[in-house]
Amino acid sequence: MKIQPILRAIRNADQDFSMIEDGDRIAVALSGGKDSMLLFLALSIYQKFSKHPFELCAIHVDVGFEDKINQTMIDFAKQYNLELYIEKTKIFEILKQHRTSKGRLPCSLCSTLKKGVLFERAKELSCNKIALGHHQDDAIETLFMNMIHGSKIATFQPVQYMSRMNMSMIRPLIYCKESQIIHACQINEIPSAKKICPNDGITMRQEMKEMLENIYQSYPQARDNFLTALSNEQQISLWHKKKHKTT
């Protein structure tokens, strides 16, 4: 197994943000895509040398049209003796009843419903943390999406505590580039299920990915600089409006 760069990145993220603690039971949110499949396997290897002993499993939320994806994940889990749970739902039927004005399935509703099932099952399995497969490029894309569409400078956190569920979300791959993940999956023959979501390839995130790729072609150093900027707290210079005095 040749995933040393991925394991180093996970270790550095773990150390920098205290992602994993003694006795954690972590559920990987397994989509069947390259990011989460690699994360599942990499964390199972990281268990062997982590300073903090932890348990690991994975949960896949079946939206309702994913039989082929399910089999890919089942075979993968059996191959590496990994603990996998598949939750079948009727989310797809709900989404079809709430299409957008353009006839598309509502991504935000899908995300909310899937997250609800994921957290509920994780609690049933006595997990206290959920590991997501977001990587460095996802973080940068989210930053720009928030600035363009939300007028705020923000991205997701490496570790995020969800008080309502009494559970934390962690993102061990945040120091990994997407290109590293693709390479690791290719040389180790880690499978990924082809996406069959009707909205795949037409989201705002896909548009942001393409825009950033154009920037990286002109300024190759920009990707690393963007990542550094996310934690460069000593050099933040934003406007601070003064409060108006009321008369």
MARMAR-526517 format. One record per residue (C-alpha): residue number from 1; x, y, z. Coordinates in steps of 0.25 Angstrom, whole numbers, plus 5000, padded with zeros to 4 digits. Last residue first. Layout:
! MARMAR-526517
NUM|X|Y|Z
...
This chain:
! MARMAR-526517
247|4885|5243|5077
246|4891|5229|5073
245|4905|5228|5071
244|4909|5220|5059
243|4918|5208|5061
242|4931|5208|5054
241|4933|5199|5043
240|4945|5189|5044
239|4951|5186|5030
238|4959|5174|5029
237|4974|5171|5030
236|4977|5157|5035
235|4992|5154|5035
234|4994|5147|5049
233|4983|5138|5046
232|4990|5131|5035
231|4981|5118|5036
230|4973|5120|5023
229|4984|5128|5017
228|4993|5116|5016
227|4982|5108|5008
226|4981|5120|4998
225|4996|5121|4997
224|4997|5106|4993
223|4987|5108|4982
222|4993|5121|4977
221|5007|5116|4975
220|5003|5111|4961
219|4998|5125|4956
218|4993|5125|4942
217|4989|5110|4942
216|4985|5112|4956
215|4975|5123|4953
214|4968|5115|4942
213|4967|5103|4952
212|4960|5112|4961
211|4949|5116|4951
210|4947|5101|4948
209|4946|5097|4963
208|4936|5109|4965
207|4927|5104|4954
206|4927|5090|4959
205|4924|5096|4973
204|4912|5104|4967
203|4906|5091|4962
202|4905|5085|4948
201|4915|5074|4948
200|4906|5064|4956
199|4892|5069|4957
198|4885|5056|4953
197|4893|5048|4964
196|4899|5036|4957
195|4914|5037|4962
194|4923|5026|4957
193|4927|5017|4969
192|4941|5018|4974
191|4951|5007|4974
190|4965|5008|4981
189|4975|5002|4971
188|4987|5006|4980
187|4994|5014|4969
186|4981|5020|4964
185|4975|5023|4978
184|4988|5030|4982
183|4988|5038|4970
182|4974|5043|4971
181|4976|5047|4985
180|4989|5054|4982
179|4982|5062|4971
178|4971|5066|4981
177|4982|5072|4989
176|4983|5067|5004
175|4984|5076|5016
174|4969|5075|5019
173|4969|5060|5018
172|4966|5058|5033
171|4953|5066|5033
170|4946|5064|5046
169|4931|5065|5050
168|4928|5065|5065
167|4916|5060|5072
166|4907|5064|5083
165|4896|5064|5073
164|4891|5078|5077
163|4905|5082|5080
162|4911|5079|5067
161|4926|5081|5069
160|4934|5085|5057
159|4948|5080|5054
158|4955|5084|5041
157|4946|5096|5040
156|4938|5099|5028
155|4941|5112|5020
154|4939|5127|5023
153|4941|5141|5017
152|4926|5146|5016
151|4918|5152|5005
150|4910|5139|5003
149|4910|5136|4988
148|4924|5141|4984
147|4931|5141|4997
146|4925|5128|5002
145|4928|5121|4989
144|4942|5126|4989
143|4944|5120|5003
142|4937|5107|4999
141|4946|5105|4987
140|4958|5107|4996
139|4953|5096|5006
138|4949|5087|4995
137|4963|5088|4989
136|4970|5084|5002
135|4961|5072|5005
134|4947|5068|5009
133|4946|5053|5012
132|4937|5055|5025
131|4940|5047|5038
130|4929|5047|5048
129|4932|5047|5063
128|4925|5041|5075
127|4921|5028|5070
126|4912|5019|5079
125|4906|5011|5066
124|4893|5017|5069
123|4899|5031|5070
122|4905|5029|5056
121|4892|5024|5051
120|4885|5037|5055
119|4896|5046|5050
118|4896|5039|5036
117|4881|5040|5035
116|4881|5055|5038
115|4893|5058|5029
114|4886|5051|5018
113|4873|5059|5020
112|4881|5072|5021
111|4890|5069|5008
110|4878|5065|5000
109|4870|5078|5004
108|4882|5086|5000
107|4884|5079|4987
106|4870|5082|4982
105|4867|5072|4970
104|4867|5080|4957
103|4854|5084|4950
102|4859|5098|4947
101|4848|5103|4957
100|4855|5094|4967
99|4850|5080|4970
98|4843|5077|4983
97|4835|5064|4980
96|4847|5058|4973
95|4855|5060|4986
94|4845|5052|4995
93|4846|5040|4985
92|4861|5041|4985
91|4862|5042|5001
90|4855|5028|5002
89|4866|5022|5010
88|4875|5010|5011
87|4886|5011|5022
86|4898|5004|5018
85|4908|5000|5030
84|4923|4997|5028
83|4933|4991|5037
82|4946|4988|5029
81|4953|4975|5026
80|4961|4981|5015
79|4955|4973|5004
78|4941|4972|5011
77|4940|4987|5012
76|4944|4989|4997
75|4933|4978|4993
74|4923|4985|5001
73|4927|4999|4995
72|4926|4994|4981
71|4913|4987|4984
70|4906|4999|4990
69|4910|5008|4978
68|4903|4998|4968
67|4891|4999|4977
66|4891|5014|4977
65|4877|5020|4974
64|4870|5022|4987
63|4879|5032|4995
62|4887|5021|5001
61|4894|5027|5013
60|4907|5020|5015
59|4913|5019|5029
58|4927|5015|5032
57|4934|5009|5044
56|4946|5012|5052
55|4951|5010|5067
54|4962|5019|5073
53|4975|5018|5080
52|4982|5032|5081
51|4997|5032|5078
50|4993|5027|5064
49|5002|5016|5058
48|4992|5005|5055
47|4980|5013|5054
46|4986|5021|5043
45|4984|5009|5034
44|4969|5008|5037
43|4969|5023|5035
42|4975|5022|5021
41|4965|5011|5017
40|4953|5020|5020
39|4960|5033|5015
38|4963|5026|5002
37|4948|5022|5000
36|4943|5036|5005
35|4951|5044|4995
34|4950|5034|4983
33|4935|5034|4983
32|4926|5023|4990
31|4919|5033|4999
30|4925|5028|5012
29|4923|5037|5024
28|4934|5031|5032
27|4929|5028|5046
26|4939|5030|5057
25|4939|5023|5071
24|4948|5031|5080
23|4955|5025|5091
22|4967|5034|5092
21|4966|5046|5084
20|4966|5049|5069
19|4965|5063|5062
18|4975|5070|5071
17|4975|5082|5061
16|4990|5082|5057
15|4993|5068|5061
14|4982|5062|5054
13|4984|5070|5042
12|4999|5066|5042
11|4996|5051|5044
10|4986|5052|5032
9|4996|5059|5023
8|5006|5048|5027
7|4997|5037|5024
6|4993|5043|5010
5|5008|5044|5007
4|5010|5030|5011
3|4999|5024|5002
2|5006|5013|4995
1|5000|5000|5000
